[in-house]
Amino acid sequence: MVNIRTLIVAIFVLLSESVMATEDLESFKTAEHERVYRELVAELRCPRCQNQNIADSNALVAKDMRNKTRKMVADGASKQEVIDFMVGRYGEFAHYKPPVKMSTVILWLAPALFIIYFLYRIRRQSTRFTTHGRQNKRNEQWNEQQELELKRRIEELERRGDTK
């Protein structure tokens, strides 16, 4: 009895995996179309899943994007045409490789500029403290020299007997 249950469960598991795997088994007219499709589904990002491409996502919007990509590639659209369509429909976020524009350059350079700025400020502060430290030592030396000079003059005056 246990063996029959195990056999039934094994059959259901095997059948369920094959049912799930049939989603993207649609064939294309040429191997080139299939290659372009595979590249596109790996390169396009699911808007709902954040950082997951549409090939790996199970969201409905990813399924719609895969279907639209499959249809456009089968109709002969180029890779760039499909990307332009998806970016137009879902925004720049839908493409993993956004074009270099002023807004993307700022996003890439801003952290580096902040780091450079703060390193400059830290260097400037440390230089200021060491400079002030040197000036304070000079002032201390000056004060010590002044004090020695005053003691010498007092002793000289005492020797003369001019002190009151």
C-alpha positions in Angstrom: 0.0 0.0 0.0 2.9 2.4 0.8 4.6 1.6 -2.5 1.4 2.5 -4.4 1.1 5.8 -2.6 4.7 6.6 -3.2 4.3 5.7 -6.9 1.2 8.0 -7.2 2.9 10.9 -5.5 6.0 10.5 -7.7 3.8 10.5 -10.9 2.0 13.7 -9.7 5.3 15.4 -9.0 6.7 14.5 -12.4 3.5 15.6 -14.2 3.3 18.9 -12.3 6.9 19.8 -13.2 6.3 19.1 -16.9 3.1 21.3 -16.8 5.0 24.2 -15.2 7.9 23.9 -17.8 5.6 24.2 -20.8 5.2 27.9 -20.5 8.2 29.0 -22.6 8.5 26.0 -24.9 7.0 27.8 -27.9 9.3 27.3 -30.8 10.4 30.1 -33.2 10.8 30.0 -36.9 14.6 30.4 -36.7 17.3 29.8 -34.2 18.2 33.5 -34.4 14.7 34.5 -33.2 15.0 32.2 -30.3 18.5 33.5 -29.4 17.2 37.1 -29.5 14.2 36.2 -27.4 16.4 34.5 -24.8 18.7 37.5 -24.7 15.8 39.9 -24.3 14.0 38.1 -21.5 17.4 38.0 -19.6 18.0 41.7 -20.3 14.5 43.1 -19.5 13.6 43.7 -15.8 10.3 42.9 -14.2 8.7 46.2 -13.0 7.0 44.4 -10.1 9.8 42.2 -8.9 12.4 45.0 -8.7 15.7 43.2 -9.4 14.6 40.1 -11.3 14.6 39.7 -15.1 11.4 38.7 -16.8 12.7 35.2 -17.6 12.9 34.4 -13.8 9.8 36.2 -12.6 6.4 34.7 -12.1 4.6 38.0 -11.9 1.7 38.6 -14.3 3.4 41.7 -15.7 6.5 39.6 -16.4 4.4 37.0 -18.2 2.8 39.8 -20.3 6.2 41.2 -21.1 7.5 37.7 -22.1 4.4 37.2 -24.3 4.8 40.6 -26.0 8.5 40.0 -26.5 7.8 36.6 -28.0 5.2 38.1 -30.3 7.4 41.0 -31.4 10.4 38.7 -32.0 8.3 36.2 -34.0 6.9 39.2 -36.1 10.5 40.1 -37.0 11.1 43.0 -34.6 14.8 43.7 -33.8 16.2 43.5 -30.3 16.4 47.3 -30.1 12.8 47.7 -31.2 11.6 45.4 -28.5 13.7 47.2 -25.9 12.4 50.6 -27.1 8.8 49.4 -26.9 9.3 48.0 -23.3 11.1 51.1 -22.1 8.4 53.3 -23.7 5.7 51.2 -22.0 7.3 50.5 -18.6 10.0 53.2 -18.3 13.8 53.1 -18.1 13.6 50.7 -15.1 12.5 47.9 -17.5 15.9 47.7 -19.1 19.0 46.4 -17.1 21.3 48.5 -19.3 20.0 52.0 -19.3 21.5 54.5 -21.8 24.2 56.9 -20.7 22.4 60.2 -20.1 23.0 63.2 -17.8 20.7 61.7 -15.1 22.5 58.4 -15.1 25.9 60.1 -15.1 24.9 62.1 -12.1 23.7 58.9 -10.4 27.1 57.2 -11.0 29.3 60.2 -10.2 27.5 61.6 -7.2 28.8 59.0 -4.7 32.4 59.4 -5.9 32.1 63.2 -5.7 30.8 63.0 -2.2 33.6 60.8 -1.2 36.2 63.1 -2.7 34.6 66.1 -1.1 34.6 64.5 2.4 38.2 63.3 2.0 39.1 66.9 1.1 37.3 68.2 4.2 38.9 65.6 6.5 42.3 66.5 5.0 41.7 70.2 5.5 40.5 69.7 9.1 43.5 67.6 10.0 45.8 70.2 8.4 44.1 73.0 10.3 44.5 71.1 13.6 48.2 70.4 13.0 48.8 74.0 12.0 47.0 75.3 15.1 48.9 72.8 17.1 52.2 74.1 15.8 51.1 77.7 16.4 50.1 76.8 20.0 53.5 75.3 20.5 55.1 78.4 19.2 53.0 80.5 21.5 53.9 78.3 24.4 57.6 78.6 23.5 57.2 82.4 23.2 55.5 82.5 26.5 58.3 80.4 28.1 60.8 82.7 26.5 59.0 85.7 27.8 58.8 84.3 31.2 62.5 83.5 31.3 63.2 87.1 30.1 61.0 88.5 32.8 62.7 86.3 35.5 66.1 87.4 34.3 65.1 91.1 34.4 63.6 90.7 37.9 66.8 89.1 39.1 68.8 91.9 37.6 66.7 94.5 39.2 66.9 92.7 42.6 70.7 92.6 42.3 70.8 96.3 41.7 68.6 96.9 44.6 66.1 99.0 42.6 63.1 97.0 43.7 60.9 98.6 46.3 
